[in-house]
Amino acid sequence: MNNLDVEIYMNGVIKFFSENPSDLYNFVSEEKKYIFFDKIKQRALENAEKGDEVVLTQQQFIDICLEINDKEHLVKKNLDRIHLQTKWGYICWN
């Protein structure tokens, strides 16, 4: 399914990255650029189907880059407690 707004958006994305190839290569390698564009288009179509803006969010771009480059999200862990008891006594993470 093609959406006119998505096609216009994709033309802008492709034009930007063709004029600024170093910006593209910060995200993906030369060999994966067409996969990158396809994933952007898929995500933009999903956004359009949901009734959202077709323009991808920063997090959606990050997710696509991580997926293409076979990377995982690093999840920050919050400490359960501010005080931790060790064999040396209590430690305060404040």
PyMOL Python script that loads the backbone (N, CA, C, O; Angstrom):
from pymol import cmd

cmd.read_pdbstr("""\
ATOM      1  N   MET A   1       0.839  -1.171   0.000  1.00  0.00           N
ATOM      2  CA  MET A   1       0.000   0.000   0.000  1.00  0.00           C
ATOM      3  C   MET A   1       0.887   1.238   0.000  1.00  0.00           C
ATOM      4  O   MET A   1       1.795   1.365   0.822  1.00  0.00           O
ATOM      5  N   ASN A   2       0.620   2.128  -0.910  1.00  0.00           N
ATOM      6  CA  ASN A   2       1.382   3.365  -0.984  1.00  0.00           C
ATOM      7  C   ASN A   2       0.508   4.529  -0.552  1.00  0.00           C
ATOM      8  O   ASN A   2      -0.686   4.577  -0.849  1.00  0.00           O
ATOM      9  N   ASN A   3       1.107   5.437   0.132  1.00  0.00           N
ATOM     10  CA  ASN A   3       0.439   6.629   0.610  1.00  0.00           C
ATOM     11  C   ASN A   3       1.203   7.815   0.028  1.00  0.00           C
ATOM     12  O   ASN A   3       2.433   7.835   0.064  1.00  0.00           O
ATOM     13  N   LEU A   4       0.498   8.783  -0.497  1.00  0.00           N
ATOM     14  CA  LEU A   4       1.149   9.932  -1.137  1.00  0.00           C
ATOM     15  C   LEU A   4       2.047  10.670  -0.151  1.00  0.00           C
ATOM     16  O   LEU A   4       3.151  11.083  -0.505  1.00  0.00           O
ATOM     17  N   ASP A   5       1.578  10.836   1.085  1.00  0.00           N
ATOM     18  CA  ASP A   5       2.394  11.519   2.093  1.00  0.00           C
ATOM     19  C   ASP A   5       3.688  10.757   2.377  1.00  0.00           C
ATOM     20  O   ASP A   5       4.745  11.355   2.577  1.00  0.00           O
ATOM     21  N   VAL A   6       3.587   9.438   2.389  1.00  0.00           N
ATOM     22  CA  VAL A   6       4.772   8.606   2.627  1.00  0.00           C
ATOM     23  C   VAL A   6       5.740   8.738   1.461  1.00  0.00           C
ATOM     24  O   VAL A   6       6.949   8.834   1.672  1.00  0.00           O
ATOM     25  N   GLU A   7       5.234   8.746   0.245  1.00  0.00           N
ATOM     26  CA  GLU A   7       6.095   8.880  -0.936  1.00  0.00           C
ATOM     27  C   GLU A   7       6.816  10.228  -0.929  1.00  0.00           C
ATOM     28  O   GLU A   7       8.007  10.303  -1.231  1.00  0.00           O
ATOM     29  N   ILE A   8       6.092  11.285  -0.585  1.00  0.00           N
ATOM     30  CA  ILE A   8       6.713  12.612  -0.501  1.00  0.00           C
ATOM     31  C   ILE A   8       7.781  12.628   0.584  1.00  0.00           C
ATOM     32  O   ILE A   8       8.870  13.165   0.383  1.00  0.00           O
ATOM     33  N   TYR A   9       7.468  12.038   1.731  1.00  0.00           N
ATOM     34  CA  TYR A   9       8.434  11.964   2.833  1.00  0.00           C
ATOM     35  C   TYR A   9       9.673  11.184   2.416  1.00  0.00           C
ATOM     36  O   TYR A   9      10.798  11.601   2.693  1.00  0.00           O
ATOM     37  N   MET A  10       9.465  10.053   1.751  1.00  0.00           N
ATOM     38  CA  MET A  10      10.591   9.220   1.339  1.00  0.00           C
ATOM     39  C   MET A  10      11.457   9.927   0.301  1.00  0.00           C
ATOM     40  O   MET A  10      12.681   9.798   0.329  1.00  0.00           O
ATOM     41  N   ASN A  11      10.837  10.675  -0.615  1.00  0.00           N
ATOM     42  CA  ASN A  11      11.626  11.435  -1.580  1.00  0.00           C
ATOM     43  C   ASN A  11      12.529  12.435  -0.871  1.00  0.00           C
ATOM     44  O   ASN A  11      13.679  12.626  -1.264  1.00  0.00           O
ATOM     45  N   GLY A  12      12.008  13.072   0.176  1.00  0.00           N
ATOM     46  CA  GLY A  12      12.809  14.013   0.944  1.00  0.00           C
ATOM     47  C   GLY A  12      13.942  13.334   1.695  1.00  0.00           C
ATOM     48  O   GLY A  12      15.059  13.848   1.749  1.00  0.00           O
ATOM     49  N   VAL A  13      13.646  12.167   2.278  1.00  0.00           N
ATOM     50  CA  VAL A  13      14.670  11.414   3.022  1.00  0.00           C
ATOM     51  C   VAL A  13      15.786  10.974   2.082  1.00  0.00           C
ATOM     52  O   VAL A  13      16.966  11.150   2.384  1.00  0.00           O
ATOM     53  N   ILE A  14      15.410  10.404   0.946  1.00  0.00           N
ATOM     54  CA  ILE A  14      16.413   9.920  -0.010  1.00  0.00           C
ATOM     55  C   ILE A  14      17.228  11.078  -0.566  1.00  0.00           C
ATOM     56  O   ILE A  14      18.444  10.966  -0.723  1.00  0.00           O
ATOM     57  N   LYS A  15      16.559  12.194  -0.866  1.00  0.00           N
ATOM     58  CA  LYS A  15      17.277  13.364  -1.379  1.00  0.00           C
ATOM     59  C   LYS A  15      18.271  13.880  -0.342  1.00  0.00           C
ATOM     60  O   LYS A  15      19.411  14.199  -0.677  1.00  0.00           O
ATOM     61  N   PHE A  16      17.835  13.961   0.929  1.00  0.00           N
ATOM     62  CA  PHE A  16      18.734  14.439   1.975  1.00  0.00           C
ATOM     63  C   PHE A  16      19.968  13.563   2.083  1.00  0.00           C
ATOM     64  O   PHE A  16      21.089  14.071   2.115  1.00  0.00           O
ATOM     65  N   PHE A  17      19.771  12.239   2.139  1.00  0.00           N
ATOM     66  CA  PHE A  17      20.906  11.346   2.315  1.00  0.00           C
ATOM     67  C   PHE A  17      21.764  11.238   1.055  1.00  0.00           C
ATOM     68  O   PHE A  17      22.956  10.948   1.156  1.00  0.00           O
ATOM     69  N   SER A  18      21.191  11.462  -0.124  1.00  0.00           N
ATOM     70  CA  SER A  18      22.027  11.452  -1.332  1.00  0.00           C
ATOM     71  C   SER A  18      22.890  12.711  -1.405  1.00  0.00           C
ATOM     72  O   SER A  18      23.990  12.681  -1.958  1.00  0.00           O
ATOM     73  N   GLU A  19      22.392  13.817  -0.848  1.00  0.00           N
ATOM     74  CA  GLU A  19      23.181  15.054  -0.805  1.00  0.00           C
ATOM     75  C   GLU A  19      24.152  15.070   0.373  1.00  0.00           C
ATOM     76  O   GLU A  19      25.121  15.830   0.367  1.00  0.00           O
ATOM     77  N   ASN A  20      23.899  14.237   1.382  1.00  0.00           N
ATOM     78  CA  ASN A  20      24.733  14.178   2.583  1.00  0.00           C
ATOM     79  C   ASN A  20      25.092  12.725   2.899  1.00  0.00           C
ATOM     80  O   ASN A  20      24.650  12.188   3.914  1.00  0.00           O
ATOM     81  N   PRO A  21      25.892  12.083   2.036  1.00  0.00           N
ATOM     82  CA  PRO A  21      26.172  10.658   2.238  1.00  0.00           C
ATOM     83  C   PRO A  21      26.907  10.357   3.542  1.00  0.00           C
ATOM     84  O   PRO A  21      26.747   9.270   4.097  1.00  0.00           O
ATOM     85  N   SER A  22      27.701  11.289   4.037  1.00  0.00           N
ATOM     86  CA  SER A  22      28.403  11.014   5.291  1.00  0.00           C
ATOM     87  C   SER A  22      27.419  10.877   6.448  1.00  0.00           C
ATOM     88  O   SER A  22      27.667  10.121   7.387  1.00  0.00           O
ATOM     89  N   ASP A  23      26.293  11.611   6.384  1.00  0.00           N
ATOM     90  CA  ASP A  23      25.262  11.456   7.408  1.00  0.00           C
ATOM     91  C   ASP A  23      24.614  10.084   7.341  1.00  0.00           C
ATOM     92  O   ASP A  23      24.298   9.488   8.371  1.00  0.00           O
ATOM     93  N   LEU A  24      24.416   9.585   6.130  1.00  0.00           N
ATOM     94  CA  LEU A  24      23.851   8.246   5.964  1.00  0.00           C
ATOM     95  C   LEU A  24      24.790   7.192   6.540  1.00  0.00           C
ATOM     96  O   LEU A  24      24.355   6.264   7.222  1.00  0.00           O
ATOM     97  N   TYR A  25      26.086   7.348   6.258  1.00  0.00           N
ATOM     98  CA  TYR A  25      27.055   6.335   6.693  1.00  0.00           C
ATOM     99  C   TYR A  25      27.316   6.401   8.192  1.00  0.00           C
ATOM    100  O   TYR A  25      27.958   5.505   8.741  1.00  0.00           O
ATOM    101  N   ASN A  26      26.837   7.436   8.861  1.00  0.00           N
ATOM    102  CA  ASN A  26      26.856   7.443  10.324  1.00  0.00           C
ATOM    103  C   ASN A  26      25.843   6.454  10.881  1.00  0.00           C
ATOM    104  O   ASN A  26      25.998   5.951  11.994  1.00  0.00           O
ATOM    105  N   PHE A  27      24.798   6.177  10.093  1.00  0.00           N
ATOM    106  CA  PHE A  27      23.744   5.264  10.529  1.00  0.00           C
ATOM    107  C   PHE A  27      23.973   3.839  10.043  1.00  0.00           C
ATOM    108  O   PHE A  27      23.930   2.893  10.829  1.00  0.00           O
ATOM    109  N   VAL A  28      24.214   3.690   8.750  1.00  0.00           N
ATOM    110  CA  VAL A  28      24.352   2.359   8.148  1.00  0.00           C
ATOM    111  C   VAL A  28      25.461   2.383   7.107  1.00  0.00           C
ATOM    112  O   VAL A  28      25.892   3.449   6.666  1.00  0.00           O
ATOM    113  N   SER A  29      25.912   1.210   6.723  1.00  0.00           N
ATOM    114  CA  SER A  29      26.952   1.105   5.696  1.00  0.00           C
ATOM    115  C   SER A  29      26.347   1.255   4.306  1.00  0.00           C
ATOM    116  O   SER A  29      25.129   1.206   4.135  1.00  0.00           O
ATOM    117  N   GLU A  30      27.207   1.435   3.329  1.00  0.00           N
ATOM    118  CA  GLU A  30      26.789   1.590   1.930  1.00  0.00           C
ATOM    119  C   GLU A  30      25.935   0.404   1.472  1.00  0.00           C
ATOM    120  O   GLU A  30      24.949   0.580   0.757  1.00  0.00           O
ATOM    121  N   GLU A  31      26.320  -0.797   1.889  1.00  0.00           N
ATOM    122  CA  GLU A  31      25.614  -2.000   1.454  1.00  0.00           C
ATOM    123  C   GLU A  31      24.206  -2.088   2.020  1.00  0.00           C
ATOM    124  O   GLU A  31      23.351  -2.758   1.439  1.00  0.00           O
ATOM    125  N   LYS A  32      23.948  -1.428   3.135  1.00  0.00           N
ATOM    126  CA  LYS A  32      22.658  -1.557   3.804  1.00  0.00           C
ATOM    127  C   LYS A  32      21.753  -0.343   3.608  1.00  0.00           C
ATOM    128  O   LYS A  32      20.703  -0.250   4.244  1.00  0.00           O
ATOM    129  N   LYS A  33      22.144   0.586   2.738  1.00  0.00           N
ATOM    130  CA  LYS A  33      21.360   1.811   2.623  1.00  0.00           C
ATOM    131  C   LYS A  33      19.967   1.570   2.052  1.00  0.00           C
ATOM    132  O   LYS A  33      19.020   2.247   2.454  1.00  0.00           O
ATOM    133  N   TYR A  34      19.816   0.625   1.127  1.00  0.00           N
ATOM    134  CA  TYR A  34      18.487   0.360   0.567  1.00  0.00           C
ATOM    135  C   TYR A  34      17.590  -0.354   1.577  1.00  0.00           C
ATOM    136  O   TYR A  34      16.378  -0.139   1.603  1.00  0.00           O
ATOM    137  N   ILE A  35      18.185  -1.190   2.392  1.00  0.00           N
ATOM    138  CA  ILE A  35      17.435  -1.814   3.486  1.00  0.00           C
ATOM    139  C   ILE A  35      16.972  -0.727   4.455  1.00  0.00           C
ATOM    140  O   ILE A  35      15.836  -0.754   4.929  1.00  0.00           O
ATOM    141  N   PHE A  36      17.855   0.227   4.745  1.00  0.00           N
ATOM    142  CA  PHE A  36      17.537   1.355   5.620  1.00  0.00           C
ATOM    143  C   PHE A  36      16.343   2.147   5.072  1.00  0.00           C
ATOM    144  O   PHE A  36      15.416   2.465   5.816  1.00  0.00           O
ATOM    145  N   PHE A  37      16.367   2.463   3.784  1.00  0.00           N
ATOM    146  CA  PHE A  37      15.268   3.208   3.173  1.00  0.00           C
ATOM    147  C   PHE A  37      13.967   2.404   3.188  1.00  0.00           C
ATOM    148  O   PHE A  37      12.893   2.962   3.414  1.00  0.00           O
ATOM    149  N   ASP A  38      14.061   1.103   2.949  1.00  0.00           N
ATOM    150  CA  ASP A  38      12.861   0.258   2.987  1.00  0.00           C
ATOM    151  C   ASP A  38      12.249   0.227   4.381  1.00  0.00           C
ATOM    152  O   ASP A  38      11.030   0.307   4.535  1.00  0.00           O
ATOM    153  N   LYS A  39      13.091   0.112   5.382  1.00  0.00           N
ATOM    154  CA  LYS A  39      12.595   0.085   6.772  1.00  0.00           C
ATOM    155  C   LYS A  39      11.959   1.417   7.146  1.00  0.00           C
ATOM    156  O   LYS A  39      10.936   1.446   7.830  1.00  0.00           O
ATOM    157  N   ILE A  40      12.556   2.516   6.701  1.00  0.00           N
ATOM    158  CA  ILE A  40      11.975   3.832   6.968  1.00  0.00           C
ATOM    159  C   ILE A  40      10.593   3.924   6.321  1.00  0.00           C
ATOM    160  O   ILE A  40       9.647   4.418   6.935  1.00  0.00           O
ATOM    161  N   LYS A  41      10.479   3.449   5.085  1.00  0.00           N
ATOM    162  CA  LYS A  41       9.199   3.501   4.383  1.00  0.00           C
ATOM    163  C   LYS A  41       8.160   2.630   5.090  1.00  0.00           C
ATOM    164  O   LYS A  41       7.011   3.044   5.246  1.00  0.00           O
ATOM    165  N   GLN A  42       8.554   1.434   5.515  1.00  0.00           N
ATOM    166  CA  GLN A  42       7.634   0.554   6.235  1.00  0.00           C
ATOM    167  C   GLN A  42       7.125   1.219   7.506  1.00  0.00           C
ATOM    168  O   GLN A  42       5.931   1.181   7.804  1.00  0.00           O
ATOM    169  N   ARG A  43       8.033   1.823   8.244  1.00  0.00           N
ATOM    170  CA  ARG A  43       7.648   2.474   9.506  1.00  0.00           C
ATOM    171  C   ARG A  43       6.766   3.689   9.245  1.00  0.00           C
ATOM    172  O   ARG A  43       5.833   3.947  10.005  1.00  0.00           O
ATOM    173  N   ALA A  44       7.049   4.438   8.183  1.00  0.00           N
ATOM    174  CA  ALA A  44       6.223   5.595   7.829  1.00  0.00           C
ATOM    175  C   ALA A  44       4.819   5.145   7.430  1.00  0.00           C
ATOM    176  O   ALA A  44       3.837   5.798   7.784  1.00  0.00           O
ATOM    177  N   LEU A  45       4.717   4.038   6.698  1.00  0.00           N
ATOM    178  CA  LEU A  45       3.404   3.497   6.335  1.00  0.00           C
ATOM    179  C   LEU A  45       2.632   3.048   7.573  1.00  0.00           C
ATOM    180  O   LEU A  45       1.425   3.267   7.672  1.00  0.00           O
ATOM    181  N   GLU A  46       3.332   2.422   8.512  1.00  0.00           N
ATOM    182  CA  GLU A  46       2.692   2.015   9.769  1.00  0.00           C
ATOM    183  C   GLU A  46       2.165   3.242  10.513  1.00  0.00           C
ATOM    184  O   GLU A  46       1.053   3.231  11.040  1.00  0.00           O
ATOM    185  N   ASN A  47       2.977   4.296  10.548  1.00  0.00           N
ATOM    186  CA  ASN A  47       2.539   5.526  11.199  1.00  0.00           C
ATOM    187  C   ASN A  47       1.292   6.091  10.528  1.00  0.00           C
ATOM    188  O   ASN A  47       0.361   6.527  11.204  1.00  0.00           O
ATOM    189  N   ALA A  48       1.277   6.082   9.193  1.00  0.00           N
ATOM    190  CA  ALA A  48       0.138   6.620   8.446  1.00  0.00           C
ATOM    191  C   ALA A  48      -1.123   5.794   8.700  1.00  0.00           C
ATOM    192  O   ALA A  48      -2.215   6.346   8.834  1.00  0.00           O
ATOM    193  N   GLU A  49      -0.970   4.472   8.765  1.00  0.00           N
ATOM    194  CA  GLU A  49      -2.119   3.598   9.022  1.00  0.00           C
ATOM    195  C   GLU A  49      -2.704   3.839  10.409  1.00  0.00           C
ATOM    196  O   GLU A  49      -3.914   3.719  10.604  1.00  0.00           O
ATOM    197  N   LYS A  50      -1.849   4.179  11.371  1.00  0.00           N
ATOM    198  CA  LYS A  50      -2.318   4.461  12.733  1.00  0.00           C
ATOM    199  C   LYS A  50      -2.937   5.849  12.845  1.00  0.00           C
ATOM    200  O   LYS A  50      -3.583   6.171  13.841  1.00  0.00           O
ATOM    201  N   GLY A  51      -2.734   6.667  11.816  1.00  0.00           N
ATOM    202  CA  GLY A  51      -3.235   8.034  11.866  1.00  0.00           C
ATOM    203  C   GLY A  51      -2.239   9.010  12.461  1.00  0.00           C
ATOM    204  O   GLY A  51      -2.571  10.167  12.717  1.00  0.00           O
ATOM    205  N   ASP A  52      -1.009   8.540  12.682  1.00  0.00           N
ATOM    206  CA  ASP A  52       0.052   9.392  13.214  1.00  0.00           C
ATOM    207  C   ASP A  52       0.744  10.123  12.066  1.00  0.00           C
ATOM    208  O   ASP A  52       0.433   9.907  10.894  1.00  0.00           O
ATOM    209  N   GLU A  53       1.685  10.987  12.425  1.00  0.00           N
ATOM    210  CA  GLU A  53       2.519  11.647  11.424  1.00  0.00           C
ATOM    211  C   GLU A  53       3.347  10.588  10.704  1.00  0.00           C
ATOM    212  O   GLU A  53       3.799   9.623  11.321  1.00  0.00           O
ATOM    213  N   VAL A  54       3.545  10.768   9.400  1.00  0.00           N
ATOM    214  CA  VAL A  54       4.367   9.818   8.652  1.00  0.00           C
ATOM    215  C   VAL A  54       5.846  10.011   8.967  1.00  0.00           C
ATOM    216  O   VAL A  54       6.643   9.090   8.788  1.00  0.00           O
ATOM    217  N   VAL A  55       6.215  11.193   9.430  1.00  0.00           N
ATOM    218  CA  VAL A  55       7.610  11.484   9.765  1.00  0.00           C
ATOM    219  C   VAL A  55       8.002  10.644  10.978  1.00  0.00           C
ATOM    220  O   VAL A  55       7.307  10.635  11.994  1.00  0.00           O
ATOM    221  N   LEU A  56       9.125   9.942  10.855  1.00  0.00           N
ATOM    222  CA  LEU A  56       9.580   9.079  11.936  1.00  0.00           C
ATOM    223  C   LEU A  56      10.104   9.887  13.110  1.00  0.00           C
ATOM    224  O   LEU A  56      10.658  10.974  12.946  1.00  0.00           O
ATOM    225  N   THR A  57       9.916   9.332  14.291  1.00  0.00           N
ATOM    226  CA  THR A  57      10.466   9.946  15.486  1.00  0.00           C
ATOM    227  C   THR A  57      11.934   9.565  15.612  1.00  0.00           C
ATOM    228  O   THR A  57      12.423   8.668  14.925  1.00  0.00           O
ATOM    229  N   GLN A  58      12.616  10.257  16.494  1.00  0.00           N
ATOM    230  CA  GLN A  58      14.025   9.945  16.739  1.00  0.00           C
ATOM    231  C   GLN A  58      14.169   8.496  17.207  1.00  0.00           C
ATOM    232  O   GLN A  58      15.081   7.793  16.773  1.00  0.00           O
ATOM    233  N   GLN A  59      13.276   8.052  18.084  1.00  0.00           N
ATOM    234  CA  GLN A  59      13.356   6.687  18.600  1.00  0.00           C
ATOM    235  C   GLN A  59      13.119   5.665  17.493  1.00  0.00           C
ATOM    236  O   GLN A  59      13.744   4.604  17.495  1.00  0.00           O
ATOM    237  N   GLN A  60      12.234   5.962  16.553  1.00  0.00           N
ATOM    238  CA  GLN A  60      12.006   5.044  15.442  1.00  0.00           C
ATOM    239  C   GLN A  60      13.244   4.927  14.560  1.00  0.00           C
ATOM    240  O   GLN A  60      13.578   3.835  14.099  1.00  0.00           O
ATOM    241  N   PHE A  61      13.932   6.059  14.321  1.00  0.00           N
ATOM    242  CA  PHE A  61      15.198   5.998  13.577  1.00  0.00           C
ATOM    243  C   PHE A  61      16.228   5.157  14.324  1.00  0.00           C
ATOM    244  O   PHE A  61      16.918   4.333  13.723  1.00  0.00           O
ATOM    245  N   ILE A  62      16.328   5.364  15.616  1.00  0.00           N
ATOM    246  CA  ILE A  62      17.285   4.594  16.426  1.00  0.00           C
ATOM    247  C   ILE A  62      16.966   3.115  16.345  1.00  0.00           C
ATOM    248  O   ILE A  62      17.866   2.297  16.153  1.00  0.00           O
ATOM    249  N   ASP A  63      15.688   2.758  16.489  1.00  0.00           N
ATOM    250  CA  ASP A  63      15.286   1.350  16.423  1.00  0.00           C
ATOM    251  C   ASP A  63      15.654   0.721  15.081  1.00  0.00           C
ATOM    252  O   ASP A  63      16.126  -0.415  15.030  1.00  0.00           O
ATOM    253  N   ILE A  64      15.438   1.459  14.000  1.00  0.00           N
ATOM    254  CA  ILE A  64      15.778   0.946  12.664  1.00  0.00           C
ATOM    255  C   ILE A  64      17.281   0.730  12.540  1.00  0.00           C
ATOM    256  O   ILE A  64      17.723  -0.303  12.037  1.00  0.00           O
ATOM    257  N   CYS A  65      18.065   1.699  12.995  1.00  0.00           N
ATOM    258  CA  CYS A  65      19.528   1.572  12.906  1.00  0.00           C
ATOM    259  C   CYS A  65      20.033   0.399  13.734  1.00  0.00           C
ATOM    260  O   CYS A  65      20.917  -0.336  13.295  1.00  0.00           O
ATOM    261  N   LEU A  66      19.479   0.220  14.928  1.00  0.00           N
ATOM    262  CA  LEU A  66      19.885  -0.900  15.765  1.00  0.00           C
ATOM    263  C   LEU A  66      19.513  -2.227  15.122  1.00  0.00           C
ATOM    264  O   LEU A  66      20.283  -3.186  15.168  1.00  0.00           O
ATOM    265  N   GLU A  67      18.337  -2.277  14.528  1.00  0.00           N
ATOM    266  CA  GLU A  67      17.888  -3.502  13.877  1.00  0.00           C
ATOM    267  C   GLU A  67      18.775  -3.856  12.683  1.00  0.00           C
ATOM    268  O   GLU A  67      19.172  -5.009  12.518  1.00  0.00           O
ATOM    269  N   ILE A  68      19.076  -2.876  11.868  1.00  0.00           N
ATOM    270  CA  ILE A  68      19.890  -3.123  10.668  1.00  0.00           C
ATOM    271  C   ILE A  68      21.321  -3.502  11.041  1.00  0.00           C
ATOM    272  O   ILE A  68      21.925  -4.363  10.401  1.00  0.00           O
ATOM    273  N   ASN A  69      21.852  -2.871  12.059  1.00  0.00           N
ATOM    274  CA  ASN A  69      23.239  -3.112  12.447  1.00  0.00           C
ATOM    275  C   ASN A  69      23.378  -4.219  13.487  1.00  0.00           C
ATOM    276  O   ASN A  69      24.452  -4.409  14.056  1.00  0.00           O
ATOM    277  N   ASP A  70      22.290  -4.948  13.735  1.00  0.00           N
ATOM    278  CA  ASP A  70      22.295  -6.084  14.671  1.00  0.00           C
ATOM    279  C   ASP A  70      22.797  -5.698  16.051  1.00  0.00           C
ATOM    280  O   ASP A  70      23.614  -6.400  16.647  1.00  0.00           O
ATOM    281  N   LYS A  71      22.308  -4.596  16.541  1.00  0.00           N
ATOM    282  CA  LYS A  71      22.672  -4.136  17.881  1.00  0.00           C
ATOM    283  C   LYS A  71      21.462  -4.266  18.786  1.00  0.00           C
ATOM    284  O   LYS A  71      20.330  -4.371  18.314  1.00  0.00           O
ATOM    285  N   GLU A  72      21.704  -4.259  20.080  1.00  0.00           N
ATOM    286  CA  GLU A  72      20.628  -4.335  21.057  1.00  0.00           C
ATOM    287  C   GLU A  72      20.535  -3.018  21.807  1.00  0.00           C
ATOM    288  O   GLU A  72      21.510  -2.278  21.936  1.00  0.00           O
ATOM    289  N   HIS A  73      19.341  -2.751  22.292  1.00  0.00           N
ATOM    290  CA  HIS A  73      19.156  -1.581  23.145  1.00  0.00           C
ATOM    291  C   HIS A  73      19.851  -1.820  24.476  1.00  0.00           C
ATOM    292  O   HIS A  73      19.804  -2.916  25.034  1.00  0.00           O
ATOM    293  N   LEU A  74      20.481  -0.797  24.960  1.00  0.00           N
ATOM    294  CA  LEU A  74      21.032  -0.869  26.300  1.00  0.00           C
ATOM    295  C   LEU A  74      19.989  -0.294  27.248  1.00  0.00           C
ATOM    296  O   LEU A  74      19.566   0.853  27.103  1.00  0.00           O
ATOM    297  N   VAL A  75      19.588  -1.088  28.199  1.00  0.00           N
ATOM    298  CA  VAL A  75      18.555  -0.663  29.126  1.00  0.00           C
ATOM    299  C   VAL A  75      19.218  -0.200  30.406  1.00  0.00           C
ATOM    300  O   VAL A  75      20.045  -0.903  30.988  1.00  0.00           O
ATOM    301  N   LYS A  76      18.845   0.982  30.830  1.00  0.00           N
ATOM    302  CA  LYS A  76      19.375   1.488  32.087  1.00  0.00           C
ATOM    303  C   LYS A  76      18.649   0.800  33.227  1.00  0.00           C
ATOM    304  O   LYS A  76      17.424   0.676  33.214  1.00  0.00           O
ATOM    305  N   LYS A  77      19.403   0.361  34.197  1.00  0.00           N
ATOM    306  CA  LYS A  77      18.809  -0.270  35.366  1.00  0.00           C
ATOM    307  C   LYS A  77      18.761   0.747  36.496  1.00  0.00           C
ATOM    308  O   LYS A  77      19.747   1.421  36.796  1.00  0.00           O
ATOM    309  N   ASN A  78      17.617   0.837  37.100  1.00  0.00           N
ATOM    310  CA  ASN A  78      17.482   1.682  38.270  1.00  0.00           C
ATOM    311  C   ASN A  78      17.788   0.852  39.509  1.00  0.00           C
ATOM    312  O   ASN A  78      17.487  -0.340  39.566  1.00  0.00           O
ATOM    313  N   LEU A  79      18.372   1.483  40.467  1.00  0.00           N
ATOM    314  CA  LEU A  79      18.648   0.784  41.715  1.00  0.00           C
ATOM    315  C   LEU A  79      17.356   0.604  42.492  1.00  0.00           C
ATOM    316  O   LEU A  79      16.522   1.508  42.551  1.00  0.00           O
ATOM    317  N   ASP A  80      17.199  -0.568  43.084  1.00  0.00           N
ATOM    318  CA  ASP A  80      16.005  -0.821  43.887  1.00  0.00           C
ATOM    319  C   ASP A  80      16.000   0.044  45.134  1.00  0.00           C
ATOM    320  O   ASP A  80      14.962   0.543  45.566  1.00  0.00           O
ATOM    321  N   ARG A  81      17.152   0.202  45.682  1.00  0.00           N
ATOM    322  CA  ARG A  81      17.256   0.938  46.941  1.00  0.00           C
ATOM    323  C   ARG A  81      18.426   1.899  46.845  1.00  0.00           C
ATOM    324  O   ARG A  81      19.362   1.700  46.070  1.00  0.00           O
ATOM    325  N   ILE A  82      18.349   2.921  47.636  1.00  0.00           N
ATOM    326  CA  ILE A  82      19.446   3.882  47.672  1.00  0.00           C
ATOM    327  C   ILE A  82      20.570   3.377  48.586  1.00  0.00           C
ATOM    328  O   ILE A  82      21.732   3.743  48.405  1.00  0.00           O
ATOM    329  N   HIS A  83      20.220   2.538  49.564  1.00  0.00           N
ATOM    330  CA  HIS A  83      21.215   1.970  50.485  1.00  0.00           C
ATOM    331  C   HIS A  83      21.394   0.488  50.169  1.00  0.00           C
ATOM    332  O   HIS A  83      20.424  -0.236  49.945  1.00  0.00           O
ATOM    333  N   LEU A  84      22.625   0.062  50.157  1.00  0.00           N
ATOM    334  CA  LEU A  84      22.956  -1.320  49.866  1.00  0.00           C
ATOM    335  C   LEU A  84      23.857  -1.846  50.974  1.00  0.00           C
ATOM    336  O   LEU A  84      24.843  -1.205  51.337  1.00  0.00           O
ATOM    337  N   GLN A  85      23.518  -3.004  51.506  1.00  0.00           N
ATOM    338  CA  GLN A  85      24.349  -3.585  52.554  1.00  0.00           C
ATOM    339  C   GLN A  85      25.372  -4.517  51.920  1.00  0.00           C
ATOM    340  O   GLN A  85      25.024  -5.413  51.151  1.00  0.00           O
ATOM    341  N   THR A  86      26.637  -4.294  52.254  1.00  0.00           N
ATOM    342  CA  THR A  86      27.728  -5.135  51.775  1.00  0.00           C
ATOM    343  C   THR A  86      28.458  -5.710  52.976  1.00  0.00           C
ATOM    344  O   THR A  86      28.093  -5.422  54.116  1.00  0.00           O
ATOM    345  N   LYS A  87      29.478  -6.512  52.741  1.00  0.00           N
ATOM    346  CA  LYS A  87      30.247  -7.070  53.862  1.00  0.00           C
ATOM    347  C   LYS A  87      31.046  -5.989  54.581  1.00  0.00           C
ATOM    348  O   LYS A  87      31.524  -6.205  55.694  1.00  0.00           O
ATOM    349  N   TRP A  88      31.192  -4.824  53.946  1.00  0.00           N
ATOM    350  CA  TRP A  88      31.911  -3.722  54.577  1.00  0.00           C
ATOM    351  C   TRP A  88      30.970  -2.749  55.286  1.00  0.00           C
ATOM    352  O   TRP A  88      31.420  -1.788  55.911  1.00  0.00           O
ATOM    353  N   GLY A  89      29.681  -2.995  55.188  1.00  0.00           N
ATOM    354  CA  GLY A  89      28.697  -2.108  55.802  1.00  0.00           C
ATOM    355  C   GLY A  89      27.739  -1.573  54.753  1.00  0.00           C
ATOM    356  O   GLY A  89      27.658  -2.100  53.643  1.00  0.00           O
ATOM    357  N   TYR A  90      27.020  -0.531  55.111  1.00  0.00           N
ATOM    358  CA  TYR A  90      26.037   0.061  54.198  1.00  0.00           C
ATOM    359  C   TYR A  90      26.714   1.049  53.241  1.00  0.00           C
ATOM    360  O   TYR A  90      27.608   1.809  53.615  1.00  0.00           O
ATOM    361  N   ILE A  91      26.251   1.003  52.006  1.00  0.00           N
ATOM    362  CA  ILE A  91      26.718   1.959  50.991  1.00  0.00           C
ATOM    363  C   ILE A  91      25.506   2.754  50.534  1.00  0.00           C
ATOM    364  O   ILE A  91      24.450   2.187  50.253  1.00  0.00           O
ATOM    365  N   CYS A  92      25.663   4.055  50.463  1.00  0.00           N
ATOM    366  CA  CYS A  92      24.588   4.921  49.976  1.00  0.00           C
ATOM    367  C   CYS A  92      24.949   5.358  48.551  1.00  0.00           C
ATOM    368  O   CYS A  92      26.021   5.918  48.326  1.00  0.00           O
ATOM    369  N   TRP A  93      24.068   5.106  47.607  1.00  0.00           N
ATOM    370  CA  TRP A  93      24.300   5.427  46.202  1.00  0.00           C
ATOM    371  C   TRP A  93      23.900   6.856  45.869  1.00  0.00           C
ATOM    372  O   TRP A  93      23.750   7.210  44.700  1.00  0.00           O
ATOM    373  N   ASN A  94      23.732   7.658  46.879  1.00  0.00           N
ATOM    374  CA  ASN A  94      23.307   9.044  46.677  1.00  0.00           C
ATOM    375  C   ASN A  94      24.429   9.882  46.115  1.00  0.00           C
ATOM    376  O   ASN A  94      24.250  11.077  45.881  1.00  0.00           O
TER     377      ASN A  94
END
""", "prot")
cmd.dss("prot")
cmd.show_as("cartoon", "prot")
cmd.util.cbc("prot")
cmd.orient("prot")
